[in-house]
Amino acid sequence: MAEPHVTLAEAALASPAVGAFITVQDLLGLGTEARFNTPGNPQGNWTWRMTESQMQKLIAQMPAWRKRLKAAGRLNA
């Protein structure tokens, strides 16, 4: 069974919407520590930054995400 963040992303990709926006934090399956905005709270927003190890993890996951995008009809190549 897929992890919850993958299931949610796949649902977004499968929607009939013109666009499906999935944040990097969600692609990586990060938790609240990676939240970059808290609605209604004017302090402490927009401070999250991707680390080098997170970038490497995302790069390693790209073939799987490419396959999901293609399966959902959201990738022409």
N, C-alpha and C positions, 0 to 999 in steps of 0.2 A: 504494500500500500504506500502511496506517495505521502510525503510530508505535507502538513497543512498549507504551508506557503506555496508549494508547488500546485496543489489542488486548487487553491484560490486563483493563482496565476493562470492555470489552464482554463478555469471557468471564465475569467476575463477575456482570454484569447478566443474562446469559443462563442462569445457573445456576438450578436449581430451588429454591435456598435461599429462605427467607422474606425475608431481608434481604441486601443487598449493600452493604458499606461500603467506600467509596473515599475515601482521604484527599485533602485539597486539594493536597498535594504531588504526589500521583499524577495528579490531574486536570490539573495544570499541567505535568506531565512533568519535575519537578525531580529533581536527582540527590542524591547523598549529602550535599551541603552543606545540604540541607533536612531531613535526618533529625532527628526530634525525640525519639527514644528508642533507646538501644543496650542491648538486653537483657544483663544480667549486669554492666553498668557503672554504678555508682552516681553517677558524676560527669558533669556536662555535659549532662544530659538536660533536655528540655522548654524549651529556649532558643530554638528557631526561632520566628520571627514573620513573618507575611505582610506584604509591603511594599505600598505603595499601587499601584505598577506591576504587581505580581502580582495584586492585586485587580482592576485594570482589565483585565488579560489574561483573568482568569477570567470577568468579566462579558461580555467580548467572545465568549468561547467558549460561553456558556450556551445559545444557540439550538442548537448542534450537540449538546451534552449532553442537552438536552431531547428532541431527536429520537431520540437513542440510548435514553433512558429509555422513551420511548413505544414504540419498536420492540421493546424487551425486555418490554413489558407491565408496566412498573413505574411508569407515570404514568397516572392516570385522566383528567386534563384534556386 
